[in-house]
Amino acid sequence: MIESPCNKVCTVDRASNLCLGCGRTLAEIAEWADLSGEERARIMAELPARLAHLPAVATPRPLIVA
């Protein structure tokens, strides 16, 4: 099994072209399974800094029907 930073919040920030959930580019997401362990580790190390510069993802609120 290949380690992945995906947390199922798949929304791309238009300004940076990074996923708001994991911080990867669409190309990195598409190629993830084909990348070497070293390439995945390099990207994983960059993700915290990438995510720090992205807008926060809004937490969905439950729908309340009166």
All heavy atoms as a GROMACS GRO file, in nm:
protein
  490
    1MET      N    1   0.084  -0.118   0.000
    1MET     CA    2   0.000   0.000   0.000
    1MET      C    3   0.089   0.125   0.000
    1MET      O    4   0.187   0.132   0.074
    1MET     CB    5  -0.089  -0.002   0.124
    1MET     CG    6  -0.174   0.119   0.137
    1MET     SD    7  -0.340   0.067   0.169
    1MET     CE    8  -0.416   0.221   0.191
    2ILE      N    9   0.052   0.223  -0.081
    2ILE     CA   10   0.129   0.347  -0.093
    2ILE      C   11   0.070   0.452   0.000
    2ILE      O   12  -0.050   0.479  -0.003
    2ILE     CB   13   0.127   0.398  -0.238
    2ILE    CG1   14   0.197   0.298  -0.330
    2ILE    CG2   15   0.191   0.536  -0.249
    2ILE    CD1   16   0.186   0.333  -0.478
    3GLU      N   17   0.154   0.511   0.083
    3GLU     CA   18   0.111   0.618   0.172
    3GLU      C   19   0.065   0.737   0.088
    3GLU      O   20   0.127   0.772  -0.011
    3GLU     CB   21   0.226   0.660   0.262
    3GLU     CG   22   0.189   0.770   0.358
    3GLU     CD   23   0.307   0.816   0.442
    3GLU    OE1   24   0.421   0.781   0.412
    3GLU    OE2   25   0.281   0.888   0.538
    4SER      N   26  -0.045   0.798   0.132
    4SER     CA   27  -0.099   0.913   0.061
    4SER      C   28  -0.145   1.018   0.161
    4SER      O   29  -0.200   0.984   0.265
    4SER     CB   30  -0.217   0.870  -0.026
    4SER     OG   31  -0.283   0.983  -0.079
    5PRO      N   32  -0.127   1.147   0.128
    5PRO     CA   33  -0.174   1.253   0.217
    5PRO      C   34  -0.322   1.286   0.196
    5PRO      O   35  -0.375   1.375   0.262
    5PRO     CB   36  -0.086   1.372   0.178
    5PRO     CG   37  -0.061   1.350   0.032
    5PRO     CD   38  -0.048   1.200   0.018
    6CYS      N   39  -0.389   1.216   0.106
    6CYS     CA   40  -0.529   1.246   0.075
    6CYS      C   41  -0.615   1.232   0.200
    6CYS      O   42  -0.605   1.133   0.273
    6CYS     CB   43  -0.581   1.153  -0.033
    6CYS     SG   44  -0.753   1.188  -0.078
    7ASN      N   45  -0.699   1.334   0.224
    7ASN     CA   46  -0.791   1.327   0.337
    7ASN      C   47  -0.936   1.344   0.290
    7ASN      O   48  -1.022   1.381   0.367
    7ASN     CB   49  -0.754   1.431   0.443
    7ASN     CG   50  -0.754   1.572   0.388
    7ASN    OD1   51  -0.796   1.596   0.276
    7ASN    ND2   52  -0.708   1.666   0.466
    8LYS      N   53  -0.958   1.321   0.162
    8LYS     CA   54  -1.090   1.323   0.099
    8LYS      C   55  -1.155   1.462   0.097
    8LYS      O   56  -1.276   1.474   0.090
    8LYS     CB   57  -1.184   1.223   0.168
    8LYS     CG   58  -1.127   1.084   0.186
    8LYS     CD   59  -1.142   1.003   0.060
    8LYS     CE   60  -1.116   0.858   0.086
    8LYS     NZ   61  -0.984   0.812   0.060
    9VAL      N   62  -1.073   1.567   0.105
    9VAL     CA   63  -1.121   1.705   0.087
    9VAL      C   64  -1.064   1.749  -0.048
    9VAL      O   65  -0.962   1.817  -0.054
    9VAL     CB   66  -1.073   1.797   0.201
    9VAL    CG1   67  -1.121   1.941   0.177
    9VAL    CG2   68  -1.122   1.746   0.335
   10CYS      N   69  -1.127   1.708  -0.154
   10CYS     CA   70  -1.072   1.727  -0.288
   10CYS      C   71  -1.131   1.852  -0.353
   10CYS      O   72  -1.225   1.846  -0.431
   10CYS     CB   73  -1.100   1.604  -0.373
   10CYS     SG   74  -1.033   1.453  -0.301
   11THR      N   75  -1.072   1.965  -0.319
   11THR     CA   76  -1.112   2.094  -0.374
   11THR      C   77  -0.985   2.169  -0.411
   11THR      O   78  -0.895   2.181  -0.328
   11THR     CB   79  -1.191   2.176  -0.270
   11THR    OG1   80  -1.305   2.100  -0.229
   11THR    CG2   81  -1.238   2.307  -0.328
   12VAL      N   82  -0.979   2.218  -0.534
   12VAL     CA   83  -0.858   2.285  -0.580
   12VAL      C   84  -0.872   2.436  -0.565
   12VAL      O   85  -0.973   2.495  -0.605
   12VAL     CB   86  -0.826   2.248  -0.726
   12VAL    CG1   87  -0.707   2.326  -0.778
   12VAL    CG2   88  -0.801   2.098  -0.737
   13ASP      N   89  -0.773   2.499  -0.505
   13ASP     CA   90  -0.764   2.644  -0.493
   13ASP      C   91  -0.723   2.698  -0.629
   13ASP      O   92  -0.616   2.664  -0.680
   13ASP     CB   93  -0.661   2.680  -0.386
   13ASP     CG   94  -0.638   2.829  -0.377
   13ASP    OD1   95  -0.735   2.903  -0.353
   13ASP    OD2   96  -0.522   2.872  -0.394
   14ARG      N   97  -0.805   2.783  -0.688
   14ARG     CA   98  -0.778   2.833  -0.823
   14ARG      C   99  -0.653   2.920  -0.829
   14ARG      O  100  -0.582   2.920  -0.928
   14ARG     CB  101  -0.897   2.910  -0.876
   14ARG     CG  102  -1.014   2.822  -0.906
   14ARG     CD  103  -1.130   2.903  -0.959
   14ARG     NE  104  -1.247   2.819  -0.974
   14ARG     CZ  105  -1.309   2.801  -1.089
   14ARG    NH1  106  -1.265   2.859  -1.196
   14ARG    NH2  107  -1.414   2.723  -1.094
   15ALA      N  108  -0.624   2.992  -0.723
   15ALA     CA  109  -0.508   3.081  -0.723
   15ALA      C  110  -0.376   3.004  -0.726
   15ALA      O  111  -0.283   3.041  -0.796
   15ALA     CB  112  -0.513   3.174  -0.602
   16SER      N  113  -0.368   2.896  -0.649
   16SER     CA  114  -0.242   2.822  -0.638
   16SER      C  115  -0.242   2.691  -0.716
   16SER      O  116  -0.137   2.631  -0.735
   16SER     CB  117  -0.214   2.790  -0.491
   16SER     OG  118  -0.314   2.700  -0.442
   17ASN      N  119  -0.360   2.645  -0.758
   17ASN     CA  120  -0.376   2.514  -0.823
   17ASN      C  121  -0.335   2.399  -0.733
   17ASN      O  122  -0.289   2.296  -0.780
   17ASN     CB  123  -0.302   2.509  -0.957
   17ASN     CG  124  -0.370   2.594  -1.062
   17ASN    OD1  125  -0.493   2.593  -1.073
   17ASN    ND2  126  -0.293   2.669  -1.136
   18LEU      N  127  -0.350   2.418  -0.601
   18LEU     CA  128  -0.322   2.313  -0.505
   18LEU      C  129  -0.452   2.263  -0.444
   18LEU      O  130  -0.546   2.341  -0.424
   18LEU     CB  131  -0.230   2.365  -0.394
   18LEU     CG  132  -0.090   2.407  -0.434
   18LEU    CD1  133  -0.018   2.468  -0.315
   18LEU    CD2  134  -0.012   2.291  -0.491
   19CYS      N  135  -0.455   2.136  -0.409
   19CYS     CA  136  -0.570   2.079  -0.340
   19CYS      C  137  -0.575   2.138  -0.199
   19CYS      O  138  -0.475   2.138  -0.127
   19CYS     CB  139  -0.558   1.928  -0.334
   19CYS     SG  140  -0.689   1.850  -0.236
   20LEU      N  141  -0.692   2.188  -0.159
   20LEU     CA  142  -0.708   2.246  -0.025
   20LEU      C  143  -0.700   2.140   0.084
   20LEU      O  144  -0.673   2.170   0.199
   20LEU     CB  145  -0.841   2.320  -0.015
   20LEU     CG  146  -0.853   2.446  -0.101
   20LEU    CD1  147  -0.996   2.501  -0.094
   20LEU    CD2  148  -0.753   2.549  -0.059
   21GLY      N  149  -0.726   2.014   0.048
   21GLY     CA  150  -0.722   1.907   0.146
   21GLY      C  151  -0.582   1.856   0.174
   21GLY      O  152  -0.541   1.842   0.289
   22CYS      N  153  -0.505   1.832   0.069
   22CYS     CA  154  -0.374   1.769   0.088
   22CYS      C  155  -0.256   1.856   0.047
   22CYS      O  156  -0.143   1.828   0.084
   22CYS     CB  157  -0.367   1.636   0.015
   22CYS     SG  158  -0.368   1.649  -0.166
   23GLY      N  159  -0.281   1.960  -0.034
   23GLY     CA  160  -0.172   2.048  -0.075
   23GLY      C  161  -0.098   2.006  -0.201
   23GLY      O  162  -0.004   2.072  -0.242
   24ARG      N  163  -0.141   1.897  -0.264
   24ARG     CA  164  -0.073   1.852  -0.386
   24ARG      C  165  -0.132   1.920  -0.508
   24ARG      O  166  -0.246   1.965  -0.508
   24ARG     CB  167  -0.087   1.701  -0.402
   24ARG     CG  168  -0.014   1.621  -0.297
   24ARG     CD  169  -0.033   1.472  -0.318
   24ARG     NE  170  -0.172   1.434  -0.293
   24ARG     CZ  171  -0.222   1.314  -0.320
   24ARG    NH1  172  -0.146   1.221  -0.374
   24ARG    NH2  173  -0.348   1.287  -0.295
   25THR      N  174  -0.052   1.923  -0.616
   25THR     CA  175  -0.102   1.969  -0.744
   25THR      C  176  -0.183   1.856  -0.807
   25THR      O  177  -0.170   1.739  -0.768
   25THR     CB  178   0.012   2.006  -0.840
   25THR    OG1  179   0.085   1.886  -0.872
   25THR    CG2  180   0.105   2.110  -0.780
   26LEU      N  181  -0.263   1.891  -0.908
   26LEU     CA  182  -0.339   1.786  -0.978
   26LEU      C  183  -0.245   1.686  -1.044
   26LEU      O  184  -0.273   1.566  -1.046
   26LEU     CB  185  -0.433   1.848  -1.081
   26LEU     CG  186  -0.550   1.927  -1.022
   26LEU    CD1  187  -0.632   1.991  -1.134
   26LEU    CD2  188  -0.637   1.839  -0.936
   27ALA      N  189  -0.133   1.734  -1.096
   27ALA     CA  190  -0.036   1.643  -1.158
   27ALA      C  191   0.022   1.547  -1.055
   27ALA      O  192   0.037   1.427  -1.081
   27ALA     CB  193   0.076   1.722  -1.226
   28GLU      N  194   0.054   1.597  -0.937
   28GLU     CA  195   0.108   1.511  -0.831
   28GLU      C  196   0.005   1.407  -0.788
   28GLU      O  197   0.039   1.290  -0.766
   28GLU     CB  198   0.151   1.594  -0.710
   28GLU     CG  199   0.274   1.677  -0.736
   28GLU     CD  200   0.302   1.781  -0.630
   28GLU    OE1  201   0.213   1.816  -0.549
   28GLU    OE2  202   0.417   1.830  -0.626
   29ILE      N  203  -0.120   1.448  -0.779
   29ILE     CA  204  -0.226   1.353  -0.742
   29ILE      C  205  -0.238   1.245  -0.849
   29ILE      O  206  -0.244   1.126  -0.817
   29ILE     CB  207  -0.360   1.428  -0.724
   29ILE    CG1  208  -0.353   1.520  -0.601
   29ILE    CG2  209  -0.477   1.330  -0.711
   29ILE    CD1  210  -0.466   1.620  -0.589
   30ALA      N  211  -0.241   1.286  -0.976
   30ALA     CA  212  -0.257   1.190  -1.086
   30ALA      C  213  -0.139   1.093  -1.096
   30ALA      O  214  -0.157   0.976  -1.128
   30ALA     CB  215  -0.273   1.265  -1.218
   31GLU      N  216  -0.019   1.140  -1.066
   31GLU     CA  217   0.102   1.058  -1.081
   31GLU      C  218   0.143   0.987  -0.953
   31GLU      O  219   0.243   0.915  -0.953
   31GLU     CB  220   0.217   1.148  -1.127
   31GLU     CG  221   0.194   1.213  -1.261
   31GLU     CD  222   0.294   1.324  -1.291
   31GLU    OE1  223   0.375   1.359  -1.204
   31GLU    OE2  224   0.288   1.376  -1.403
   32TRP      N  225   0.071   1.007  -0.843
   32TRP     CA  226   0.114   0.961  -0.711
   32TRP      C  227   0.158   0.815  -0.709
   32TRP      O  228   0.263   0.782  -0.656
   32TRP     CB  229   0.004   0.987  -0.609
   32TRP     CG  230   0.052   0.976  -0.468
   32TRP    CD1  231   0.026   0.875  -0.380
   32TRP    CD2  232   0.137   1.067  -0.399
   32TRP    NE1  233   0.088   0.899  -0.260
   32TRP    CE2  234   0.156   1.017  -0.269
   32TRP    CE3  235   0.198   1.187  -0.433
   32TRP    CZ2  236   0.234   1.083  -0.176
   32TRP    CZ3  237   0.274   1.253  -0.340
   32TRP    CH2  238   0.292   1.200  -0.213
   33ALA      N  239   0.078   0.728  -0.764
   33ALA     CA  240   0.109   0.584  -0.760
   33ALA      C  241   0.234   0.549  -0.841
   33ALA      O  242   0.299   0.449  -0.813
   33ALA     CB  243  -0.010   0.503  -0.810
   34ASP      N  244   0.268   0.632  -0.939
   34ASP     CA  245   0.384   0.605  -1.024
   34ASP      C  246   0.512   0.671  -0.975
   34ASP      O  247   0.619   0.643  -1.029
   34ASP     CB  248   0.356   0.651  -1.167
   34ASP     CG  249   0.242   0.574  -1.231
   34ASP    OD1  250   0.227   0.453  -1.202
   34ASP    OD2  251   0.166   0.635  -1.309
   35LEU      N  252   0.503   0.758  -0.875
   35LEU     CA  253   0.622   0.826  -0.823
   35LEU      C  254   0.705   0.731  -0.738
   35LEU      O  255   0.652   0.639  -0.676
   35LEU     CB  256   0.582   0.948  -0.738
   35LEU     CG  257   0.508   1.060  -0.810
   35LEU    CD1  258   0.466   1.167  -0.709
   35LEU    CD2  259   0.594   1.121  -0.919
   36SER      N  260   0.833   0.757  -0.733
   36SER     CA  261   0.920   0.676  -0.648
   36SER      C  262   0.894   0.713  -0.501
   36SER      O  263   0.837   0.819  -0.472
   36SER     CB  264   1.067   0.702  -0.681
   36SER     OG  265   1.103   0.834  -0.639
   37GLY      N  266   0.937   0.629  -0.412
   37GLY     CA  267   0.924   0.657  -0.269
   37GLY      C  268   0.994   0.786  -0.230
   37GLY      O  269   0.944   0.862  -0.147
   38GLU      N  270   1.108   0.812  -0.294
   38GLU     CA  271   1.182   0.935  -0.265
   38GLU      C  272   1.105   1.059  -0.311
   38GLU      O  273   1.101   1.160  -0.241
   38GLU     CB  274   1.321   0.932  -0.331
   38GLU     CG  275   1.416   0.829  -0.272
   38GLU     CD  276   1.391   0.688  -0.328
   38GLU    OE1  277   1.327   0.674  -0.435
   38GLU    OE2  278   1.434   0.592  -0.262
   39GLU      N  279   1.043   1.049  -0.429
   39GLU     CA  280   0.964   1.162  -0.480
   39GLU      C  281   0.842   1.187  -0.392
   39GLU      O  282   0.811   1.302  -0.360
   39GLU     CB  283   0.920   1.136  -0.624
   39GLU     CG  284   1.034   1.139  -0.724
   39GLU     CD  285   0.993   1.088  -0.860
   39GLU    OE1  286   0.930   0.981  -0.868
   39GLU    OE2  287   1.025   1.157  -0.958
   40ARG      N  288   0.774   1.080  -0.351
   40ARG     CA  289   0.658   1.096  -0.261
   40ARG      C  290   0.702   1.156  -0.128
   40ARG      O  291   0.634   1.244  -0.074
   40ARG     CB  292   0.586   0.963  -0.241
   40ARG     CG  293   0.508   0.919  -0.364
   40ARG     CD  294   0.414   0.805  -0.334
   40ARG     NE  295   0.480   0.687  -0.282
   40ARG     CZ  296   0.532   0.589  -0.354
   40ARG    NH1  297   0.524   0.593  -0.486
   40ARG    NH2  298   0.589   0.487  -0.298
   41ALA      N  299   0.814   1.111  -0.075
   41ALA     CA  300   0.864   1.164   0.053
   41ALA      C  301   0.899   1.312   0.042
   41ALA      O  302   0.869   1.391   0.133
   41ALA     CB  303   0.986   1.085   0.099
   42ARG      N  304   0.958   1.353  -0.070
   42ARG     CA  305   0.991   1.494  -0.091
   42ARG      C  306   0.865   1.579  -0.093
   42ARG      O  307   0.857   1.683  -0.028
   42ARG     CB  308   1.068   1.512  -0.222
   42ARG     CG  309   1.103   1.659  -0.253
   42ARG     CD  310   1.157   1.679  -0.394
   42ARG     NE  311   1.073   1.626  -0.499
   42ARG     CZ  312   0.962   1.687  -0.546
   42ARG    NH1  313   0.922   1.801  -0.492
   42ARG    NH2  314   0.893   1.633  -0.644
   43ILE      N  315   0.765   1.533  -0.167
   43ILE     CA  316   0.639   1.606  -0.176
   43ILE      C  317   0.572   1.611  -0.038
   43ILE      O  318   0.524   1.717   0.004
   43ILE     CB  319   0.546   1.544  -0.282
   43ILE    CG1  320   0.606   1.563  -0.421
   43ILE    CG2  321   0.405   1.604  -0.273
   43ILE    CD1  322   0.541   1.480  -0.530
   44MET      N  323   0.569   1.498   0.032
   44MET     CA  324   0.507   1.494   0.166
   44MET      C  325   0.574   1.594   0.259
   44MET      O  326   0.507   1.659   0.339
   44MET     CB  327   0.516   1.353   0.225
   44MET     CG  328   0.436   1.248   0.152
   44MET     SD  329   0.263   1.246   0.192
   44MET     CE  330   0.265   1.168   0.351
   45ALA      N  331   0.705   1.611   0.247
   45ALA     CA  332   0.778   1.705   0.332
   45ALA      C  333   0.741   1.850   0.300
   45ALA      O  334   0.745   1.937   0.387
   45ALA     CB  335   0.928   1.684   0.318
   46GLU      N  336   0.702   1.878   0.175
   46GLU     CA  337   0.666   2.012   0.133
   46GLU      C  338   0.522   2.050   0.169
   46GLU      O  339   0.488   2.168   0.174
   46GLU     CB  340   0.681   2.026  -0.019
   46GLU     CG  341   0.823   2.016  -0.069
   46GLU     CD  342   0.830   2.016  -0.222
   46GLU    OE1  343   0.725   2.030  -0.289
   46GLU    OE2  344   0.941   2.000  -0.273
   47LEU      N  345   0.436   1.952   0.192
   47LEU     CA  346   0.294   1.977   0.208
   47LEU      C  347   0.258   2.069   0.325
   47LEU      O  348   0.173   2.157   0.309
   47LEU     CB  349   0.216   1.846   0.217
   47LEU     CG  350   0.222   1.760   0.091
   47LEU    CD1  351   0.141   1.633   0.110
   47LEU    CD2  352   0.175   1.836  -0.031
   48PRO      N  353   0.319   2.055   0.443
   48PRO     CA  354   0.280   2.146   0.553
   48PRO      C  355   0.300   2.293   0.517
   48PRO      O  356   0.213   2.376   0.546
   48PRO     CB  357   0.371   2.103   0.668
   48PRO     CG  358   0.400   1.959   0.641
   48PRO     CD  359   0.410   1.950   0.491
   49ALA      N  360   0.408   2.326   0.450
   49ALA     CA  361   0.433   2.466   0.411
   49ALA      C  362   0.332   2.510   0.304
   49ALA      O  363   0.283   2.623   0.308
   49ALA     CB  364   0.575   2.482   0.359
   50ARG      N  365   0.302   2.423   0.211
   50ARG     CA  366   0.203   2.456   0.109
   50ARG      C  367   0.067   2.483   0.172
   50ARG      O  368   0.000   2.582   0.141
   50ARG     CB  369   0.188   2.342   0.009
   50ARG     CG  370   0.307   2.316  -0.078
   50ARG     CD  371   0.273   2.203  -0.173
   50ARG     NE  372   0.387   2.154  -0.248
   50ARG     CZ  373   0.380   2.060  -0.339
   50ARG    NH1  374   0.263   2.002  -0.366
   50ARG    NH2  375   0.487   2.020  -0.404
   51LEU      N  376   0.025   2.393   0.260
   51LEU     CA  377  -0.106   2.405   0.323
   51LEU      C  378  -0.116   2.530   0.410
   51LEU      O  379  -0.223   2.590   0.422
   51LEU     CB  380  -0.138   2.280   0.406
   51LEU     CG  381  -0.165   2.154   0.324
   51LEU    CD1  382  -0.168   2.032   0.414
   51LEU    CD2  383  -0.297   2.168   0.247
   52ALA      N  384  -0.005   2.572   0.469
   52ALA     CA  385  -0.006   2.691   0.556
   52ALA      C  386  -0.040   2.816   0.477
   52ALA      O  387  -0.090   2.914   0.535
   52ALA     CB  388   0.130   2.706   0.623
   53HIS      N  389  -0.016   2.816   0.346
   53HIS     CA  390  -0.042   2.933   0.263
   53HIS      C  391  -0.176   2.927   0.191
   53HIS      O  392  -0.209   3.019   0.117
   53HIS     CB  393   0.070   2.953   0.162
   53HIS     CG  394   0.203   2.981   0.225
   53HIS    ND1  395   0.220   3.048   0.342
   53HIS    CD2  396   0.328   2.950   0.186
   53HIS    CE1  397   0.347   3.058   0.372
   53HIS    NE2  398   0.416   2.998   0.278
   54LEU      N  399  -0.251   2.820   0.212
   54LEU     CA  400  -0.380   2.807   0.145
   54LEU      C  401  -0.493   2.856   0.236
   54LEU      O  402  -0.481   2.852   0.359
   54LEU     CB  403  -0.405   2.659   0.110
   54LEU     CG  404  -0.317   2.600   0.002
   54LEU    CD1  405  -0.348   2.452  -0.014
   54LEU    CD2  406  -0.338   2.672  -0.130
   55PRO      N  407  -0.605   2.899   0.175
   55PRO     CA  408  -0.720   2.937   0.258
   55PRO      C  409  -0.772   2.816   0.334
   55PRO      O  410  -0.763   2.702   0.286
   55PRO     CB  411  -0.822   2.987   0.157
   55PRO     CG  412  -0.768   2.964   0.022
   55PRO     CD  413  -0.628   2.913   0.034
   56ALA      N  414  -0.825   2.840   0.451
   56ALA     CA  415  -0.881   2.731   0.532
   56ALA      C  416  -1.003   2.673   0.461
   56ALA      O  417  -1.079   2.745   0.398
   56ALA     CB  418  -0.920   2.782   0.669
   57VAL      N  419  -1.020   2.543   0.475
   57VAL     CA  420  -1.136   2.476   0.418
   57VAL      C  421  -1.251   2.491   0.515
   57VAL      O  422  -1.237   2.460   0.634
   57VAL     CB  423  -1.107   2.326   0.392
   57VAL    CG1  424  -1.230   2.257   0.339
   57VAL    CG2  425  -0.991   2.311   0.296
   58ALA      N  426  -1.363   2.539   0.467
   58ALA     CA  427  -1.481   2.556   0.554
   58ALA      C  428  -1.534   2.420   0.594
   58ALA      O  429  -1.545   2.329   0.512
   58ALA     CB  430  -1.587   2.635   0.480
   59THR      N  431  -1.566   2.406   0.720
   59THR     CA  432  -1.624   2.282   0.770
   59THR      C  433  -1.773   2.284   0.738
   59THR      O  434  -1.842   2.380   0.774
   59THR     CB  435  -1.605   2.269   0.922
   59THR    OG1  436  -1.466   2.279   0.949
   59THR    CG2  437  -1.660   2.139   0.973
   60PRO      N  438  -1.823   2.183   0.669
   60PRO     CA  439  -1.965   2.181   0.636
   60PRO      C  440  -2.050   2.180   0.762
   60PRO      O  441  -2.018   2.112   0.859
   60PRO     CB  442  -1.985   2.054   0.556
   60PRO     CG  443  -1.850   2.001   0.526
   60PRO     CD  444  -1.753   2.068   0.618
   61ARG      N  445  -2.156   2.257   0.760
   61ARG     CA  446  -2.249   2.259   0.873
   61ARG      C  447  -2.364   2.164   0.843
   61ARG      O  448  -2.408   2.153   0.729
   61ARG     CB  449  -2.303   2.400   0.893
   61ARG     CG  450  -2.198   2.498   0.931
   61ARG     CD  451  -2.258   2.634   0.954
   61ARG     NE  452  -2.153   2.729   0.983
   61ARG     CZ  453  -2.170   2.858   0.988
   61ARG    NH1  454  -2.289   2.909   0.966
   61ARG    NH2  455  -2.070   2.938   1.016
   62PRO      N  456  -2.417   2.100   0.946
   62PRO     CA  457  -2.530   2.010   0.923
   62PRO      C  458  -2.654   2.091   0.880
   62PRO      O  459  -2.674   2.204   0.924
   62PRO     CB  460  -2.553   1.942   1.059
   62PRO     CG  461  -2.481   2.026   1.157
   62PRO     CD  462  -2.375   2.102   1.084
   63LEU      N  463  -2.731   2.033   0.792
   63LEU     CA  464  -2.853   2.096   0.747
   63LEU      C  465  -2.960   2.076   0.853
   63LEU      O  466  -2.989   1.964   0.895
   63LEU     CB  467  -2.898   2.034   0.614
   63LEU     CG  468  -3.028   2.084   0.556
   63LEU    CD1  469  -3.016   2.233   0.522
   63LEU    CD2  470  -3.064   2.005   0.433
   64ILE      N  471  -3.019   2.186   0.898
   64ILE     CA  472  -3.125   2.178   0.999
   64ILE      C  473  -3.255   2.220   0.931
   64ILE      O  474  -3.266   2.332   0.882
   64ILE     CB  475  -3.095   2.269   1.120
   64ILE    CG1  476  -2.964   2.224   1.185
   64ILE    CG2  477  -3.211   2.268   1.218
   64ILE    CD1  478  -2.914   2.315   1.294
   65VAL      N  479  -3.348   2.130   0.929
   65VAL     CA  480  -3.477   2.157   0.867
   65VAL      C  481  -3.579   2.176   0.978
   65VAL      O  482  -3.597   2.088   1.062
   65VAL     CB  483  -3.520   2.042   0.773
   65VAL    CG1  484  -3.653   2.070   0.712
   65VAL    CG2  485  -3.412   2.018   0.668
   66ALA      N  486  -3.645   2.292   0.978
   66ALA     CA  487  -3.744   2.320   1.084
   66ALA      C  488  -3.881   2.280   1.040
   66ALA      O  489  -3.918   2.272   0.930
   66ALA     CB  490  -3.741   2.468   1.118
   0.00000   0.00000   0.00000
